[in-house]
Amino acid sequence: MKKILIALLLLVIFSLIALCAKGQEKKINIIPFPVVATNPTVGFAFGFSPGFTWYMGDRQNTSMSSAVASLVYTTNKQLFFSVRGNTFLEGDKWNLLADLRYQITSQPTYGLGTNNRSVHPLVNNDDYDFSETHYLRRQEMMEYDFIRAYLTLLKKHEDTRFFYGLGYHLDVIYNINDHLLNLDKEPQDITNHYRYNTLKGFSPDGNTVSGVSLNAMFDSRDNVANPYSGRYAFASWRANPKMIGSTKSSSTLWLEYRDYFNLSEERPRHLIGIWTYGWFVTSGDVPYMNLPAIGWDKFSRSGRGYTSGRFRGEDLVYTEVEYRFPLQKNSDTLGGVIFANTATASSRTENVDLFQHVNLAYGIGLRVMINKRSRSNVNLDYAWATNGSQGLFISLNEAF
């Protein structure tokens, strides 16, 4: 099963490469980007993450396409391989979104919701009696392998910036090693992951979510890598029926909005950007590790200041505001940012409501524009969170 999925992932990657090679303008700008970073999720990371920009048609009527690949190893013994891209075909008639990943990874989990209080026992079911177990109150480290293959194809509506279309999405999480789970002692140590999956009828060792989506997008940004103006809105309803491979049937809804407000006509890089998204389980049950969580967005940019997956729940709302400004009087090579983000998540099984608890993080960053034609940046951000976590985050292109 795993070999088939990996082969499928590689086939999709090669298909995307072949598709890009058919563009009218063959030149692809490649930004070699070595990775040396540290943040709460990976410890110290090293590898490379090249960025690519190109045009599939006349620049007068075709938006710039972009992709970021990544091959990274960390001191936490994690391996990340990914290709994530946004391709506009000639005349912007079609838009192809791709998110392809293979990871041997680990991360701590903290239960559901954004409250920091101790968890409360769930109602026992007929198969498991949790009344005598010990509920863990600290971070729970988990190791697992992860495969993701998302492909979404959108068609442009007449002469507008509105797109609509279908997508296929596959998430496979397997080889789970739940470090703090101990079923052999009395009382047993039960982790949030084990408890939730057991009560919802999922295996604690791994699960699959396979689904199709209906999508609508509005995109008037002047540049997808580093916008100075425009708006972006995206809505995706995803159905994950058991008949096409999901462990259990479910559905989810993703709603996202971004906007950019210029503060200077002479220096368009001087602006305020806002980003917000909501991610909701709309029917059925989703495995614990597939529930909405910060850092699990397409480019893993949400939640600077926190470890990936720090907040997780059946419902999640995330908002970020960033002030961007040039650092040179007559050049855009160097820039700075000040940002803040908030996250709130629910836990329907724990009776924690959305917006009942909101967590804040904030930080500063440096931008180095390494390709003025595509506006590609190298980002160095340092962020602090109100729960005490902090970290250095290094990436290509703007966070949103």
Disulfide bonds with the S-S distance in Angstrom:
none
